[in-house]
Structure formats: C-alpha cells, structure tokens
Amino acid sequence: MATLFAVLALQPATAQEEIPPPSGGKARLVVVLSGATGSGNYRTISSRIAALGYDVVLFDSNAIIKGRQGRSLSEATAAAIEQARKMPHALPGKVALVGFSQGGGMALGYGPTALTDQVAVVAAWYPQTSEFKDVPGWAARVRAPVVMFAGTADEYKFCCMIAKAQEIASAAKAANAPFELTTYPGIRHGFSIPGSDYNAGATDDALARTAAALKRYLGD
C-alpha cells in the first residue's frame, strides 16, 4: 500500500509517495516525476512499475519546481532523488529516473547529463521538449542511457511535438549517445493516463520497454 511522506530536510519539503515492491522488502529505487497535472494521474503507472519488483517514489514535479528557492532545476531534481533515497524500502546505489510530460522533460534534460552520479537510466514518457534549445549540446553531454516514448499526434500545448523528439533522436545518434526513441503512430499526449487519450497498446509497450531498460541498467 502506498505510503505518503512529506520529508522535512534543509531543503524545502517535497511531497513524495512511496510505492514499495510486492515483496514488501527493500528494492532498487525508481524515482518517478509526474506531469504538470500532478502525481494522481501517474499513480497507476507507478504502481505497475513497482509491481516489477522496484521501490517506486512518485513526486509531483510541480512541487520540485516551486520549491527550488533559487536553486537550478537540476539541483532541485538531485535533491528530490536524495530525498527518495531515505524511503524505508529503498536500496542504496544509483536510481532509475522515470518522467512523464513536464517531469519527463526534467528527467530527460538532467538525468542522463548532469545527474549521472545518481542516475543509472532514464525513461522519458511523452516528455516536454519545447525547452530544449541546444539539442546537439545536450546530446553531447548524455552519459546515462535513455529510452523515450512519444506519440506522433502529440500536440499538447505544443510542448512535446514529434518533430522535436525526432530532432533529439537524430542528435543523440550523431553524438553516439545511448538513446532510443520509440514513436507511436496516431497517439496523443498523456497516453498512459486514464481518459480520452489513454491508449493501452502504447502504454503496455512503453512499460515493457521501460521494464527492459530498468532490468538491464538497474537490475532487480
């Protein structure tokens, strides 16, 4: 059963929800960053990740952004990871960073570049990419492996366009970065969220690919 924690440390408290592995014991840590609509829309998919045998800590990415207090977003994301490490079921070691939409942009932007001392692998689901201004520069800094998932019909607030996803993939290939983009024809934004744009096929496929990446780079 999920347990809600508000961790009070030197940095501002950031709401986080731990979803332990089925065993109830300790497991490798997967940090999940929600989209802008909040963590509630990502609890189901986070629970499915936990069911694979991981300790999942789900963050509301809005809380991370609002709680920065002058720090960079990279530093705030790193602080969130450190908070997640304190959860009762988390094993030590590098973590997997899984992000959705707004949180996907955070995971993609910083996980495989600035945070590789903490992050073993990144999975970015329909990430916000409109803020990626220097794509070749980002690709040249990628060190941790990335799997990314995007729908070709994603036009949500023009933040996550397929053309930008393909530009990122091309730049990563040119830089020989460990990056894999999977696209879903005709699929819209938020395809893992129950609702009108939910797509079971795309969700199941992206989850299977995420699971394979976690097993390869994080272990179980």
ChimeraX attribute file (.defattr): number of C-alpha atoms within 10 A of each C-alpha:
attribute: neighborCount
match mode: 1-to-1
recipient: residues
	/A:1	10
	/A:2	13
	/A:3	11
	/A:4	13
	/A:5	15
	/A:6	12
	/A:7	17
	/A:8	11
	/A:9	9
	/A:10	6
	/A:11	14
	/A:12	17
	/A:13	16
	/A:14	25
	/A:15	20
	/A:16	26
	/A:17	22
	/A:18	25
	/A:19	26
	/A:20	26
	/A:21	24
	/A:22	16
	/A:23	11
	/A:24	12
	/A:25	14
	/A:26	18
	/A:27	22
	/A:28	23
	/A:29	29
	/A:30	30
	/A:31	26
	/A:32	32
	/A:33	32
	/A:34	27
	/A:35	27
	/A:36	15
	/A:37	13
	/A:38	17
	/A:39	22
	/A:40	13
	/A:41	17
	/A:42	23
	/A:43	19
	/A:44	14
	/A:45	17
	/A:46	25
	/A:47	22
	/A:48	16
	/A:49	23
	/A:50	22
	/A:51	16
	/A:52	14
	/A:53	21
	/A:54	31
	/A:55	32
	/A:56	33
	/A:57	31
	/A:58	27
	/A:59	28
	/A:60	23
	/A:61	29
	/A:62	19
	/A:63	20
	/A:64	22
	/A:65	18
	/A:66	13
	/A:67	16
	/A:68	18
	/A:69	12
	/A:70	9
	/A:71	11
	/A:72	11
	/A:73	18
	/A:74	19
	/A:75	16
	/A:76	22
	/A:77	23
	/A:78	19
	/A:79	17
	/A:80	24
	/A:81	24
	/A:82	12
	/A:83	20
	/A:84	27
	/A:85	21
	/A:86	12
	/A:87	22
	/A:88	13
	/A:89	22
	/A:90	23
	/A:91	17
	/A:92	12
	/A:93	13
	/A:94	19
	/A:95	28
	/A:96	26
	/A:97	30
	/A:98	30
	/A:99	30
	/A:100	27
	/A:101	26
	/A:102	26
	/A:103	30
	/A:104	29
	/A:105	25
	/A:106	27
	/A:107	32
	/A:108	28
	/A:109	25
	/A:110	22
	/A:111	33
	/A:112	28
	/A:113	20
	/A:114	17
	/A:115	19
	/A:116	18
	/A:117	14
	/A:118	18
	/A:119	27
	/A:120	23
	/A:121	27
	/A:122	31
	/A:123	31
	/A:124	30
	/A:125	31
	/A:126	31
	/A:127	28
	/A:128	28
	/A:129	23
	/A:130	14
	/A:131	12
	/A:132	15
	/A:133	9
	/A:134	9
	/A:135	18
	/A:136	16
	/A:137	13
	/A:138	19
	/A:139	24
	/A:140	16
	/A:141	15
	/A:142	23
	/A:143	19
	/A:144	21
	/A:145	20
	/A:146	25
	/A:147	21
	/A:148	24
	/A:149	26
	/A:150	28
	/A:151	23
	/A:152	18
	/A:153	16
	/A:154	22
	/A:155	13
	/A:156	14
	/A:157	10
	/A:158	11
	/A:159	19
	/A:160	27
	/A:161	23
	/A:162	21
	/A:163	10
	/A:164	16
	/A:165	24
	/A:166	15
	/A:167	13
	/A:168	21
	/A:169	20
	/A:170	17
	/A:171	19
	/A:172	24
	/A:173	15
	/A:174	12
	/A:175	17
	/A:176	12
	/A:177	19
	/A:178	16
	/A:179	23
	/A:180	15
	/A:181	16
	/A:182	18
	/A:183	19
	/A:184	20
	/A:185	12
	/A:186	9
	/A:187	18
	/A:188	22
	/A:189	25
	/A:190	25
	/A:191	22
	/A:192	24
	/A:193	18
	/A:194	14
	/A:195	10
	/A:196	9
	/A:197	14
	/A:198	16
	/A:199	18
	/A:200	13
	/A:201	13
	/A:202	20
	/A:203	19
	/A:204	13
	/A:205	14
	/A:206	23
	/A:207	19
	/A:208	13
	/A:209	17
	/A:210	24
	/A:211	17
	/A:212	14
	/A:213	20
	/A:214	25
	/A:215	13
	/A:216	12
	/A:217	17
	/A:218	20
	/A:219	13
	/A:220	12
